[in-house]
Amino acid sequence: MSKFLGTDLRWAAAACDPTTLARHDGRLLLTSGWVSHLLQETVYGLMTDDGTRALVTRARETYALRRGALLQELEKHGLKGHATSGMNVWVPVRDESAVVNGLRSYGWWVAAGARFRLVAGPGVRISVAELEPVDAARLASDFAAVLGESEATYGG
């Protein structure tokens, strides 16, 4: 809930497995220990409202279109991105800093992957939330150029 409704609403609705629920309940013990009924009713109202559901469906379709466009353009440059849902694409790289800084020089802001991964190797996370499909080709081309530059500079 927190991604699009705000951080105060994130605990107002939860669907999870027993282990996650136990962790959630344990965390609540460290806070005020309760979730406002007003917040719970707000989330319920939003999630059952036809207008909100239509808006969320439109957002899901838009993100899918943008993800697909970027993944397709990256593939044209021999690059493999990963994403099945949401608003981000993960692209494995050898040197996160070189890619982040290199893309910044082309006017793109991407996130180094270190803080988003537990087991995976290095990579960058690209948000497609505002990436228009027509811009995906330029981003993929710039990405490929940066990878070529980083291998030449840092030895791959």
Secondary structure, DSSP 8 states (H G I E B T S, - for coil): -HHHH-GGGTTSS----HHHHHHHHHHHHTTTS---HHHHHHHHHHHH-HHHHHHHHHHHHHHHHHHHHHHHHHHHTT---B-SSTTEEEEE-S-HHHHHHHHHHTT---EESGGG-SSS-SEEEEE-TT--HHHHHHHHHHHHHHHHHHHHHH--
